[in-house]
């Protein structure tokens, strides 16, 4: 069923509007928005559908959504900015900032290992309840007490939840502020971003409700790949590292709960508009709206230079990471070889492509089954690629 698509596209970017509309008719989209920046200015701003996945209130220009693991790219920016300013050494042991973390063989975990998913602690001895997960002191202590699953730095595996407690505690130890406060004052505030890790109460009414959707058939030219048997088995086995990593908070938290949205979980509960996410990535690689770029060229190089690749011990499939960001290829196809960014499980995607000057943000209220390459987001990426 089609919906009215609102917003604007610059001349030559009409394929993105067509792909966005087709997501509603072919891929089960309920409510979503996409924004694309090119060389610091918006060239695509589209939205449509309903604010809540099962509701009838229209999605508006300023509607925001939980972006799940797309939050990780924002958390990574906090650490890389501290490094850029000389306040955080990527080659220092995490324990030099967080002494308690040295326990049980983690003395050799470096800050760069955290960003590249090489720290070896993607899961916990026992899961945290949703209430416990919202307590940053408790969560950090539990992660610090865990022995690594592999020799730190020698392999990689996606730290689905623990990445947030690792990055959040490092920012807190270095700055004395939560990572949510750091992002608000050092990134979102100066750039005027509708983007939060820890949603202020005054913004709560803008955020739609998430829910599961059933995807429609793949559109012509689309790609639908069934998960390999060993991947499906890993998710189904409660004893696997895959299940334990994604189940580090058990039962799964209610992402529509105001308390969850107000908490600071930098691996999973960031909230943004499509413009906020796209503008963030555009600002990593260039000036936006007169504000200076966030990353120097050398910091961009850190973000997008391969630090981990190959079979992922948690996701099972091949993944590629720079420092804090997924890279083009493997489980996360982006715009081109130099792109870097992060998807959110079930939908959202944000990335930058320095070669084309693109900053991209897609947010949705309809959570599909996939972890990385959501068909709706990929349809939009292909359409953007066609405009270049």
N, C-alpha and C positions, 0 to 999 in steps of 0.2 A: 504494500500500500504506500503510495507516495505522500509526501508532506510538502508544505510550502517551505522553500529555502529562502532565508533572509540574508541580507548582507551584500557585500560588493566584491568584485574581482577586477583587477586591472586588466587592460587589454592584453590578450595573449594567454591569460590564465583561465579561460573558460573551461578547459578540461577538468579543472579541480572542482568547479561547481557541478559539472556533469557527474563526476565520480562521487561527490558528496551526496547528491540526490539519489544516485543509484544504490548507495549503501542502505537507504531506507527501503527501497523497493526489492532489493535482491539479497541483502545480508542481515535483515532483522533489526536494523538500527531503530531506536526509539526516540532518543534525544541526544544531540551532539553539537559540537562546534569545531571548526578548524580555522587556524590563522597561519598565514605564511608571511614572513618578512623577507625582503630582498634588499641587500645593501642598506639596511637600517630603516626601511620604510615598509609598511604593510601593503602587500599586493593581493592578499586574499583574506577576507573576514566573513565567514559564513556560519550560520547556525540554523537549527531547525528541530522540529519535534517537540517533545514535552520535557519540562524541567525534571519531573520524577519519572522513573522508568515505567511505572504503572499508573500515572496520573493523567490529568487533562489540562493542567496549567502550562501555557506555552513557555518554551525555552526562550529566554531573552538575551540581549547582547551581553549583559553582565553576569549571566548564569555561570556558576563555578561547580566543579565536581572534585571528589576525591580521585587522585590520579595514581594511587597505589605505588608501585615501584618506580614510576617516573619521578617520584620524590628523591630517589637515590642520586640522580644527576644534580639536583639542587644541593644535597648534602655534600657531594663531592666538591662542588664549587666553593663551599665554605672552607674545606681543608686546603684546597689548592690556592685560594686567596690568602690564607694564613701563611702558606709556604711562599707565595709570591712576595709577601711583605716581610719575609725573614723571621716569622714568629713560629714556624713549624718546619722541622727538618724531615723530609720524606725518607731519608736514610737512617733516621734515628730509631732505636727500639721504641715500640709503643710504651713499654715499661718505664722509659725515661721520663715520660709525662704522666704516666698512670702506674705507679709502682705496684699496686695490687695485681695488675695484669700479668706480672712475671710468673705467677704461680703455675706449677705443673707443666713445665717445659715450654713456656711461651716467651722466654727471655729473648729469643731471636726473631720474634715477630716484629717487622719493621712497619712504619706508617704506610709505606708504599704497598706492603702486602695487604693491608686492610683495603685500600682503594682498588687493588687488582684481584680481590677475592682469593688471596693466597694465604690468609692468616691461619686457616685450618680449624676455625671454630664456627662452622655454619649451623650447628645444632647445639642443644644444651643437654645436660645430664637428665633433666626432666623438664617438660614444658612449663611455661608460665601461664597462669590464668589470664584472661583479658584484664582483670583488675590489677594483677601484679605487673603486667606488661606496661601499664601506664605510669608506674613508679620508676623514674630514671635511676634512682640510687639502687633500688633492688635489682633491676635488670642489669645494670653495669656490674654489680657484685657477682651475679650469677654467671655472666659471661666471663668475668675475670677468673672465676674458680674452675672453669672448664679446661680439661686437657685437650690439646689439639688432636684432630682426627688424622692428620698427616703431618709430616715434617714441615713446619712453616716455611713458605717460600718455594717448596719443591713441587707443588701441584696447585691446581685451582678448582674451586667449586663455589657456586653461587651462594652467598650468605644472605638468604632471602629476608630474614628478620634481624639476625645478629649484626648485619652491616649497620643498621640504624643505631644500635646501642654502642657499637664500636666508634663510629664517626661522631655521634653525639657526645660521648664521654671525652673524646680527644678535644673537641671544640670547647667543652666546658673546662677541662683541665688547663687549656692554653689561655682562654679568654676570661674565665669566670662567669660566662653567660651560657645559657642554653643555646643549642644550635638554632632553635626557633627564633630566639631573640637576635642572634647574630644575623640570620637571613633577613629578618624584618628591618634591622637597622643598617646593614651593610650592602644588601642586594635589593630587596623588594622596595624598600622606602626610596632610596635614591633614584631608582628606575621607574617608580610609579607602577609596580607590578601588582596585579591581583593574584597573589601567590603567597601561601602561608604554610608553615609547618607549626601547627598549633593555631587553630582557627579562633580569632577574636569573636566574642559573643555578638558584637555589633554587625558582623558579616554573616551570621548563621542563616538568615532568611534567604540569602542569595544562592545557597548550595542545594542542588537537587539530590534526590534519593537514588542510590544505586540499586540494581537488581539484576538477576540472571536473565539472559535472553537465549533463545534458540536461533542459531544462525540459519539463514536461508541457503539455497544452493549457490555455489560460486558463480559469479557472473562470467560471461564470455571473456576469455583471456585471463581469468583469474586462476589462482593456484590454491588447491585444497589438498593438503598432505596429511594422510592419516599418521598418527604417532607410531613409531616403531614399537614392536612388541616389548623390547626391553625397557623402553621409556615408560610405556603404560604399566608394566609390571612394577617398576620402581615407585611410581605414584601410588599403586595399589597396595604395596607392601608396607605395613606400618613400622617395620623395623629398618627399612632402608634409610640411607642418609637423605635421600630425596624427601621422603615423608617426614622425617625428623626435622629437616631444615624448614620446610614450609609449615610444619606443625609446632614450631617453637612457641607459638601462642595457641593453646588448646583449652576450650573449643575456640573456633575462629571468632574473632571479635565482630560485633555488630558495627559495620562501618557507617551506618546511619545514626548511631547513637551520638548525641551532642557531646558527651564526655569523651568519647573516642576522638572525635574531630577536634576537640579543644586540646588534647594531649599532644606531646611532642614525640613523634615516632618517625625519625628521618629516613627509615627504610620503606615506609608504607602509607603514611596518612597525610601526605601533602595535599593541599587543595589549591586548585588554580582554575582560572579561565583559560580558554585556548589562547587568547591574546597574552595572558600572563606567562604561559609556558613558552610560546613562540618568541616573545619579546626578551625573555630571559636568555634563550639560546642565541638570539640575534646579538644581544649585548655581550656575550662571551667572546664574539669574534669581530665586533665592530661597534662604532658609535650608533646610538639609537636616541632620537629625540634630543640631541645636543648633549647627552650624558656620555662621559668617556667610557670606552670599552672596559669590561671587567678583567679579561685575561690579556696578558701580554702575549706576543707570539710564542715565546718560550713556554708559557703555561699552556697555551693551546697545544703545543707539541707534546707536553706531558699527558694531556687529556686524550690525545688521539694516537699516540705511539703504542703499538701493541706491547702489553705487559703480560698477558695471559692468552693462550689459545689452545685449541684442541679439545678432546673429550672433557666435559665438565663433570666433576664427581657428584654434583647435585642434580644438574639439569640433564645429565647423561649425553645429550647431543653436544656437538662442537659449539663452543662459544669463543668470542674474542673480546677482550677488555683492554682499554687503556687504563689510565689511573682514574677510576671512578665512573667510567663510561663504557657502554657497549659500543663496539665498532662495527662497521659495515661488514656483512658476510656472516656465514655460519647461521646461528639461530635468529639473528637480528638484521635482516637486510634494511639498509637505510638508503640515502639518496645516491651515494657514490663512495669510492674507496677512501676518501678523506673525512667522511662524516663521523660524528660522534654524538651519542645521546643516550636515552634510556626509555624503554617501554615500561608500561604498567601492566601487570598481569590482568588479562581480560579486556584490554582496550587501549588505554591512553598511550601517547607517544610524544616525545619531544626530542629534537636533535638540532644540531648545527652542521652546516656544510660550508667550510671556509672557501672552497674553490668557487662556489656559485654565490656566496654571500647569503645563503638561505638560513633562516631560523624558522623552525616548524613546531606547531603545537596542535595536538588533537586531543580532545577530552570527550567522554561519553558517559551516559548513565547506564548503558547496557553492558553487563559483564558477560563476555563470551568465555569459552573454555580454555583458549590458548594462553600460554605464558609469555611468549615474546612476539611472534610475527602475526598480529591480529589481521585478518583479511580486510577489515574496513580501513584500518590505518594504512595497510600496504596498498590498497586501491588508491588512496589519496597520494601516497608517496610516488606511485607510478605516474599519476596525473601531473604532479609537480615536475617530475623528471621530464615529462613530455613538453613542458613549457620552456625548458632551459635552452 
